[in-house]
């Protein structure tokens, strides 16, 4: 998507590491988001594509023209992350966050409903997801917000999702 727009791309985890603000490894990294916000505000070229779950904490609302949160149905996400070898604590953190829409809620709170949209990537190839993000960036009509909690309204289904693979 960034190539199609001809924009530079910045990963917030990579920036945090390069600024010396990341503590711990990939599985348990913590970041001083206040310092990251200060560094990012003067350290990236705009316009650009900035990505990462820290986005709502690392960018000021006035800096973002459009915010797109990629979503994935939790059981599909569990399969993807298990395949990638995520350790159980990191897997569980990601599943819980996706189930309750944590990053999405933070993005809507930080940037507002006019700038923020969601794209369900559950059944999308990466190129299709990029195209959907590009459409959202260009102002495609916003879709209804994603709510996975309605799909996990029974104890057994929720327990199966949150139990080890």
Residue, then its C-alpha position, 0 to 999 in steps of 0.5 A: x500500500x505504501x508503495x502504491x502511495x509512494x510514501x515512506x513506511x515506519x514501524x513503531x516497534x522498530x522506531x522504539x528499538x532504534x531510539x533505545x526506548x524498547x525494553x525486553x525482547x519481542x515477546x515481552x517488550x515494553x516501550x516508553x510511549x510518552x518518549x516515543x511520541x515525543x521522538x516520533x513527532x519530530x522524527x518521521x517524514x509526513x505524509x507517511x505510513x506508520x504502523x503498529x499497535x502502539x499507534x494510538x499512544x505514539x502519534x498525536x491526533x493532528x498528525x494522522x490524516x487517516x487511521x485504519x485498524x486491521x482486524x482478524x476473527x480471533x480463532x483465525x488469528x490464533x491459527x495464524x499466530x500459532x503457525x508463527x510460533x508465538x509463545x503462549x503468553x504473547x498469543x493469549x495477550x494478542x487474542x484477548x486484545x483482538x477479542x475485545x477490540x483493544x487497539x481499535x478502541x484506543x484508535x477511535x478514542x485517540x483519533x476519532x470516528x471521522x479519521x478511524x476505520x477498521x478492515x476485517x482481514x480474516x479472509x483476505x490475502x495480504x494484497x487484498x488487505x492492502x487494497x482495503x486499507x488503500x480504499x479506506x485511506x482514500x475515503x471509502x465509506x466507513x463500515x460498521x465497527x467489528x465486534x467479535x464478542x458477539x461470536x464468543x458468547x458461550x463459555x465453551x467457545x470462549x474457553x476453546x479460544x483462550x486455551x493453549x493450541 
